[in-house]
């Protein structure tokens, strides 16, 4: 017999323990001069649809035991984080160029594991 109280269902855990470290392991594989999207990292982990969780993990990556090149992860439009000036500076130092709108051309710089990166020759920096 119900007393009229509703009980909330306990939500199923979206990601499991150790998720942050698995994110960091994938991100560490992104070569300098390439980028991946949050969604791409999530898919590589077998968790499509949890791009936001990837972002949350990267937001606290300074706690990781080893350095994490967080700056190599961008949004689905090639946009950079709200801490964009540092991210942009780090990516440009690796040879990644930005459009006039301030985004990375994913067709050119997206990391494709197992495929040889083909892009136009980079301009020499002085």
Secondary structure in CASP SS format (residue, H / E / C, confidence):
PFRMAT SS
TARGET T0000
AUTHOR 0000-0000-0000
METHOD secondary structure of the structure
MODEL  1
X C 1.00
X C 1.00
X C 1.00
X C 1.00
X C 1.00
X C 1.00
X C 1.00
X C 1.00
X C 1.00
X C 1.00
X C 1.00
X C 1.00
X C 1.00
X C 1.00
X C 1.00
X C 1.00
X C 1.00
X C 1.00
X H 1.00
X H 1.00
X H 1.00
X H 1.00
X H 1.00
X H 1.00
X H 1.00
X H 1.00
X H 1.00
X C 1.00
X C 1.00
X C 1.00
X C 1.00
X C 1.00
X C 1.00
X C 1.00
X E 1.00
X E 1.00
X E 1.00
X H 1.00
X H 1.00
X H 1.00
X H 1.00
X H 1.00
X H 1.00
X H 1.00
X C 1.00
X C 1.00
X C 1.00
X C 1.00
X C 1.00
X C 1.00
X H 1.00
X H 1.00
X H 1.00
X H 1.00
X H 1.00
X H 1.00
X H 1.00
X H 1.00
X H 1.00
X C 1.00
X H 1.00
X H 1.00
X H 1.00
X C 1.00
X C 1.00
X C 1.00
X C 1.00
X C 1.00
X C 1.00
X H 1.00
X H 1.00
X H 1.00
X E 1.00
X E 1.00
X C 1.00
X C 1.00
X C 1.00
X C 1.00
X C 1.00
X C 1.00
X C 1.00
X C 1.00
X C 1.00
X H 1.00
X H 1.00
X H 1.00
X H 1.00
X H 1.00
X H 1.00
X H 1.00
X H 1.00
X H 1.00
X H 1.00
X C 1.00
X C 1.00
X C 1.00
X C 1.00
X E 1.00
X C 1.00
X C 1.00
X C 1.00
X C 1.00
X C 1.00
X E 1.00
X C 1.00
X H 1.00
X H 1.00
X H 1.00
X H 1.00
X E 1.00
X C 1.00
X C 1.00
X C 1.00
X C 1.00
X C 1.00
X C 1.00
X C 1.00
X C 1.00
X C 1.00
X C 1.00
X C 1.00
X C 1.00
X C 1.00
X C 1.00
X C 1.00
X C 1.00
END
